[in-house]
Amino acid sequence: MMRFAICICLLLAASCVPDRQPKPPAKPVERADGFVVFLTGSELGALKPCGCSGGQLGGLDRRWAVLNSTPRQRKLIVDTGSLVESDSPQDLIKFNIIIRAFGLLDYDVVNLTEKDIEIAQNLGLLHSISSVFNVISARQPADSNVPVKFTKQLTLKDKTVTITIAAFDAKSSRIEQIEKLFPPQADVQTVNILILNHCNPAIVDSVAEKAPIVDCLVCPSDSDEPRVIGEPNKKPLVFSVGRFGRYVCALQITEATKGNKLKLDFDAIAVEEKLPQGPSLVRLYKDYQQLVKEANLLEKYPRFVLPNDLKYVGSKNCKPCHEYEYQAWSEKTHASAYATLEKVGSQYDPECVLCHVVGMEYDSGFISEQKTSHLKDVGCENCHGPGSEHVKTLGKAKTTQPKSSCLDCHTPETSGEYAANEQRYLEKIRHWREPNTTDNVK
């Protein structure tokens, strides 16, 4: 625990080091006469896409290009919270990496959800986080004075605009209290953005009626893509920012053509793999991989007991009776699945390794390359089940569950092109003599 705490301190200290690499040449996303509020949130531990298929969105390293497309004096960068999914050992490492990433990405303010606050307190980081970026939260810990709002002034032409970002607990607090978060300012234009921890149509209608000073409501994300909720031209503008960092939301603020008002335009920018990577964020991900390796998370991964004393035996034990199938399989990509992780340094990451080896969720399955090298790669027992009894009885005992389905690993998150292309993918792994049907695999 002490070693882990030291790593945390080092990570936080390093987060204050600016990225001195040249910025990517990119066209600013905002009009020349306006500025942009960038909003992200619901990272849920997604540091970058897994990379197992093309066209995947997201990645803190590529977010760098989006956020740096606008000059510093014309932007405000906000994260709405939910940094990780749980308090598992791997998510605790991710929590610190994301904090460091936000520092490198020059975030202005980060809203901490109740779960974020709990994790930060348990790690002893709640006070030190505020030295990396400004923090707000609707959840007020008893032993800490976390503010509920953040204010920054930007210049629009020759006028000052005050932007206030506030967090609000719509379940335990009265809507009438919102007005106190945004006191009126004489002779100053304002943009008031309220981050809600709970959201439904009744809450939105109540805020619109009782707190008309609010310009934007940010609701918790219930989908991967950002979305505008309700009418985009109706005040307040209500939207969610999406999950897993696949998009960056841009609230473009310009002067309206008529009257002394401001115009707000919402846009969602996809974090595409063609975007350049921030060098400091690339190095940061390597730090994460090293921390995961040092934490030995593979060997600590929770495992279930197989039924009926079954055990995994490895694909080579299938070869004597299934030589044709074994040889055909050995020439397919599944037979080198583990090597693809080694190429990118992810061979110690349980989240990645799980789909590149045999039986990691079970007590006789893959543990590590050193201890269970015979279970590397996607082998026979992934699809056909543990083979100890089948081998022992020379094929008389049929293989049984647990058997993996293609969809266990070829999910939208890891294999976006799989859906609607199942037959084409199946042809890539064909290692049987019979007609190419799914029934012959399972």
KAQUI-V825356 format. One record per residue. N is the residue number from 1. RES is the residue in one letter. PSI is psi in radians with two decimals (999 if undefined). NEAR is the number of other C-alpha atoms within 12 Angstrom. Layout:
n | res | psi | near
N | RES | PSI | NEAR
N | RES | PSI | NEAR
This chain:
n | res | psi | near
1 | M | -0.70 | 10
2 | M | -0.72 | 9
3 | R | -0.68 | 12
4 | F | -0.70 | 21
5 | A | -0.67 | 18
6 | I | -0.72 | 17
7 | C | -0.71 | 26
8 | I | -0.81 | 32
9 | C | -0.73 | 24
10 | L | -0.69 | 21
11 | L | -0.80 | 34
12 | L | -0.67 | 33
13 | A | -0.72 | 24
14 | A | -0.38 | 27
15 | S | -0.32 | 33
16 | C | -0.10 | 27
17 | V | 2.10 | 22
18 | P | 2.74 | 22
19 | D | 1.88 | 27
20 | R | 0.13 | 14
21 | Q | 2.65 | 16
22 | P | 2.49 | 16
23 | K | 2.62 | 23
24 | P | 2.42 | 23
25 | P | 2.01 | 14
26 | A | 2.52 | 18
27 | K | 2.24 | 16
28 | P | 2.48 | 24
29 | V | -0.19 | 32
30 | E | 2.79 | 29
31 | R | 2.69 | 25
32 | A | -0.40 | 21
33 | D | 0.28 | 23
34 | G | -2.94 | 33
35 | F | 3.03 | 39
36 | V | 2.39 | 41
37 | V | 1.94 | 44
38 | F | 2.34 | 44
39 | L | 2.33 | 47
40 | T | 3.10 | 52
41 | G | 3.06 | 46
42 | S | 0.83 | 42
43 | E | -0.77 | 43
44 | L | 0.63 | 32
45 | G | 0.11 | 37
46 | A | 1.60 | 33
47 | L | -0.64 | 43
48 | K | 2.81 | 38
49 | P | 2.73 | 32
50 | C | -0.48 | 33
51 | G | 0.14 | 23
52 | C | -0.24 | 29
53 | S | 2.82 | 21
54 | G | 2.86 | 19
55 | G | 0.20 | 23
56 | Q | 2.50 | 29
57 | L | 2.69 | 37
58 | G | -3.14 | 39
59 | G | 2.16 | 39
60 | L | -0.54 | 47
61 | D | -0.60 | 39
62 | R | -0.38 | 38
63 | R | -0.54 | 44
64 | W | -0.73 | 40
65 | A | -0.66 | 36
66 | V | -0.85 | 45
67 | L | -0.51 | 46
68 | N | 0.10 | 38
69 | S | -0.11 | 30
70 | T | 2.36 | 30
71 | P | 2.61 | 27
72 | R | -0.68 | 22
73 | Q | -0.09 | 20
74 | R | 0.41 | 32
75 | K | 2.77 | 36
76 | L | 2.28 | 41
77 | I | 2.17 | 42
78 | V | 2.41 | 46
79 | D | 2.38 | 47
80 | T | -0.02 | 49
81 | G | -3.05 | 46
82 | S | 1.15 | 40
83 | L | -0.70 | 42
84 | V | 2.96 | 37
85 | E | -0.57 | 25
86 | S | -3.03 | 21
87 | D | 0.53 | 25
88 | S | 2.78 | 17
89 | P | -0.69 | 29
90 | Q | -0.67 | 34
91 | D | -0.52 | 34
92 | L | -0.65 | 37
93 | I | -0.78 | 40
94 | K | -0.66 | 38
95 | F | -0.81 | 42
96 | N | -0.66 | 46
97 | I | -0.71 | 44
98 | I | -0.69 | 46
99 | I | -0.81 | 51
100 | R | -0.68 | 43
101 | A | -0.74 | 47
102 | F | -0.60 | 48
103 | G | -0.77 | 38
104 | L | -0.56 | 37
105 | L | -0.01 | 43
106 | D | 0.77 | 32
107 | Y | 2.48 | 38
108 | D | -0.79 | 37
109 | V | 2.51 | 41
110 | V | 2.20 | 48
111 | N | 2.24 | 48
112 | L | 2.14 | 47
113 | T | 3.06 | 37
114 | E | -0.70 | 29
115 | K | -0.72 | 29
116 | D | -0.77 | 43
117 | I | -0.78 | 36
118 | E | -0.78 | 27
119 | I | -0.78 | 30
120 | A | -0.71 | 32
121 | Q | -0.77 | 24
122 | N | -0.53 | 16
123 | L | -0.08 | 28
124 | G | 0.55 | 22
125 | L | -0.08 | 28
126 | L | -0.66 | 32
127 | H | -0.63 | 23
128 | S | -0.42 | 27
129 | I | -0.67 | 38
130 | S | -0.19 | 30
131 | S | -0.21 | 23
132 | V | -0.72 | 33
133 | F | 2.93 | 32
134 | N | 2.53 | 34
135 | V | 2.42 | 42
136 | I | 2.83 | 39
137 | S | 2.50 | 39
138 | A | -0.31 | 37
139 | R | 2.00 | 33
140 | Q | 1.80 | 27
141 | P | 2.60 | 24
142 | A | -0.60 | 10
143 | D | 0.33 | 12
144 | S | 2.58 | 21
145 | N | 1.34 | 18
146 | V | 2.17 | 30
147 | P | 2.79 | 26
148 | V | -0.10 | 32
149 | K | 2.82 | 36
150 | F | 2.44 | 32
151 | T | 2.42 | 29
152 | K | 2.50 | 27
153 | Q | 2.33 | 25
154 | L | 2.80 | 29
155 | T | 2.23 | 27
156 | L | 1.88 | 30
157 | K | -2.02 | 16
158 | D | 0.27 | 12
159 | K | 2.61 | 20
160 | T | 2.32 | 22
161 | V | 2.22 | 29
162 | T | 2.11 | 29
163 | I | 2.21 | 40
164 | T | 2.22 | 35
165 | I | 2.12 | 45
166 | A | 2.62 | 45
167 | A | 2.47 | 44
168 | F | 2.36 | 44
169 | D | 1.78 | 28
170 | A | -0.16 | 29
171 | K | -0.72 | 16
172 | S | -0.11 | 13
173 | S | 2.64 | 18
174 | R | 2.43 | 17
175 | I | -0.56 | 27
176 | E | -0.39 | 21
177 | Q | -0.27 | 22
178 | I | -0.67 | 34
179 | E | -0.57 | 24
180 | K | -0.39 | 19
181 | L | -0.38 | 28
182 | F | 1.25 | 30
183 | P | 2.45 | 23
184 | P | 2.56 | 18
185 | Q | 2.16 | 16
186 | A | 2.37 | 10
187 | D | 0.39 | 11
188 | V | 2.26 | 21
189 | Q | 2.51 | 28
190 | T | 2.67 | 36
191 | V | 2.04 | 44
192 | N | 2.08 | 42
193 | I | 2.19 | 43
194 | L | 2.15 | 49
195 | I | 2.07 | 48
196 | L | 2.52 | 41
197 | N | -0.21 | 33
198 | H | 2.52 | 27
199 | C | 2.36 | 27
200 | N | 2.96 | 24
201 | P | -0.64 | 15
202 | A | -0.71 | 15
203 | I | -0.76 | 28
204 | V | -0.81 | 34
205 | D | -0.66 | 23
206 | S | -0.72 | 22
207 | V | -0.76 | 36
208 | A | -0.63 | 26
209 | E | -0.78 | 18
210 | K | -0.25 | 20
211 | A | 1.14 | 29
212 | P | -0.18 | 28
213 | I | -0.30 | 30
214 | V | 2.23 | 41
215 | D | -0.62 | 38
216 | C | 2.44 | 42
217 | L | 2.23 | 47
218 | V | 2.00 | 48
219 | C | 2.70 | 41
220 | P | 2.52 | 39
221 | S | 2.33 | 33
222 | D | 0.17 | 21
223 | S | 2.89 | 20
224 | D | -0.53 | 28
225 | E | 2.51 | 29
226 | P | 2.72 | 33
227 | R | 2.56 | 29
228 | V | 2.28 | 29
229 | I | 2.06 | 28
230 | G | -2.68 | 19
231 | E | 2.20 | 14
232 | P | -0.39 | 21
233 | N | 0.17 | 17
234 | K | 2.42 | 22
235 | K | 2.37 | 28
236 | P | 2.69 | 33
237 | L | 2.14 | 35
238 | V | 2.22 | 39
239 | F | 2.88 | 43
240 | S | 2.76 | 43
241 | V | -0.02 | 43
242 | G | 3.02 | 37
243 | R | 2.82 | 39
244 | F | 0.31 | 38
245 | G | 0.46 | 46
246 | R | -0.33 | 39
247 | Y | 2.69 | 38
248 | V | 2.21 | 47
249 | C | 2.43 | 39
250 | A | 2.04 | 37
251 | L | 1.79 | 44
252 | Q | 2.23 | 32
253 | I | 2.08 | 39
254 | T | 3.00 | 32
255 | E | 2.27 | 28
256 | A | 2.64 | 16
257 | T | -0.47 | 10
258 | K | 2.40 | 9
259 | G | 2.98 | 8
260 | N | 1.06 | 14
261 | K | 2.93 | 19
262 | L | 2.60 | 29
263 | K | 2.25 | 31
264 | L | 2.21 | 32
265 | D | 2.25 | 32
266 | F | 2.38 | 33
267 | D | 2.61 | 27
268 | A | 2.11 | 29
269 | I | 2.08 | 31
270 | A | 2.33 | 32
271 | V | 1.54 | 33
272 | E | 2.74 | 27
273 | E | -0.25 | 26
274 | K | -0.21 | 18
275 | L | 2.55 | 27
276 | P | 2.67 | 26
277 | Q | 2.48 | 32
278 | G | 2.12 | 30
279 | P | -0.70 | 26
280 | S | -0.55 | 31
281 | L | -0.55 | 38
282 | V | -0.78 | 27
283 | R | -0.64 | 22
284 | L | -0.69 | 37
285 | Y | -0.59 | 35
286 | K | -0.63 | 23
287 | D | -0.75 | 29
288 | Y | -0.79 | 35
289 | Q | -0.66 | 31
290 | Q | -0.72 | 22
291 | L | -0.68 | 32
292 | V | -0.72 | 33
293 | K | -0.82 | 23
294 | E | -0.52 | 21
295 | A | -0.15 | 25
296 | N | 0.80 | 20
297 | L | -0.45 | 30
298 | L | -0.85 | 33
299 | E | -0.36 | 28
300 | K | 0.02 | 23
301 | Y | 2.33 | 28
302 | P | 2.37 | 20
303 | R | 2.58 | 19
304 | F | 2.72 | 17
305 | V | 2.32 | 19
306 | L | 2.56 | 24
307 | P | 2.67 | 19
308 | N | 0.58 | 14
309 | D | 0.44 | 15
310 | L | 2.72 | 29
311 | K | 2.69 | 32
312 | Y | 2.41 | 45
313 | V | -0.23 | 31
314 | G | 2.66 | 33
315 | S | -0.51 | 37
316 | K | -0.45 | 27
317 | N | -0.21 | 26
318 | C | -0.35 | 32
319 | K | -0.73 | 21
320 | P | -0.66 | 15
321 | C | -0.31 | 17
322 | H | 0.97 | 21
323 | E | -0.75 | 18
324 | Y | -0.85 | 18
325 | E | -0.71 | 25
326 | Y | -0.78 | 28
327 | Q | -0.75 | 24
328 | A | -0.73 | 22
329 | W | -0.71 | 30
330 | S | -0.30 | 24
331 | E | 0.01 | 18
332 | K | 2.91 | 23
333 | T | -0.52 | 24
334 | H | -0.55 | 32
335 | A | -0.18 | 31
336 | S | 0.45 | 22
337 | A | -0.67 | 30
338 | Y | -0.62 | 34
339 | A | -0.52 | 23
340 | T | -0.53 | 26
341 | L | -0.69 | 27
342 | E | -0.60 | 20
343 | K | -0.53 | 13
344 | V | 0.14 | 19
345 | G | 0.36 | 23
346 | S | 0.29 | 33
347 | Q | -0.07 | 33
348 | Y | 0.04 | 37
349 | D | 1.94 | 39
350 | P | -0.62 | 32
351 | E | -0.53 | 28
352 | C | -0.77 | 33
353 | V | -0.58 | 38
354 | L | -0.69 | 36
355 | C | 0.15 | 39
356 | H | 0.16 | 38
357 | V | -3.14 | 45
358 | V | 2.17 | 44
359 | G | 0.59 | 45
360 | M | -0.35 | 41
361 | E | -0.05 | 29
362 | Y | 2.80 | 30
363 | D | -0.39 | 24
364 | S | 0.20 | 30
365 | G | -2.92 | 44
366 | F | 2.34 | 41
367 | I | -0.92 | 34
368 | S | 2.88 | 32
369 | E | -0.59 | 24
370 | Q | -0.68 | 14
371 | K | -0.51 | 14
372 | T | 0.93 | 23
373 | S | -0.42 | 21
374 | H | -0.15 | 29
375 | L | 0.25 | 39
376 | K | 2.74 | 40
377 | D | 2.93 | 40
378 | V | 1.82 | 39
379 | G | -2.97 | 47
380 | C | -0.75 | 41
381 | E | -0.24 | 42
382 | N | -0.84 | 41
383 | C | -0.56 | 32
384 | H | -0.17 | 30
385 | G | 2.85 | 37
386 | P | 2.41 | 42
387 | G | 0.18 | 40
388 | S | -0.83 | 31
389 | E | -0.62 | 24
390 | H | -0.76 | 24
391 | V | -0.77 | 28
392 | K | -0.65 | 19
393 | T | 0.25 | 13
394 | L | 0.71 | 18
395 | G | -0.11 | 17
396 | K | -0.68 | 12
397 | A | 2.17 | 16
398 | K | 2.60 | 18
399 | T | 2.59 | 30
400 | T | -3.10 | 24
401 | Q | 2.71 | 23
402 | P | 2.37 | 29
403 | K | 2.44 | 26
404 | S | 2.53 | 28
405 | S | 2.69 | 21
406 | C | -0.65 | 27
407 | L | -0.18 | 20
408 | D | -0.57 | 19
409 | C | -0.57 | 27
410 | H | 1.19 | 25
411 | T | 2.91 | 20
412 | P | -0.52 | 23
413 | E | -0.62 | 29
414 | T | -0.35 | 27
415 | S | 1.23 | 27
416 | G | -0.39 | 23
417 | E | -0.01 | 20
418 | Y | -0.79 | 25
419 | A | 2.29 | 19
420 | A | -0.01 | 13
421 | N | 0.51 | 14
422 | E | -0.75 | 21
423 | Q | -0.68 | 17
424 | R | -0.71 | 16
425 | Y | -0.67 | 24
426 | L | -0.63 | 28
427 | E | -0.51 | 19
428 | K | -0.40 | 20
429 | I | 0.16 | 32
430 | R | 2.12 | 28
431 | H | 0.41 | 29
432 | W | 2.75 | 26
433 | R | -0.52 | 17
434 | E | 2.96 | 13
435 | P | 2.59 | 13
436 | N | 1.55 | 20
437 | T | 2.71 | 19
438 | T | -0.49 | 20
439 | D | -0.44 | 13
440 | N | -0.20 | 15
441 | V | -0.74 | 26
442 | K | 999 | 22
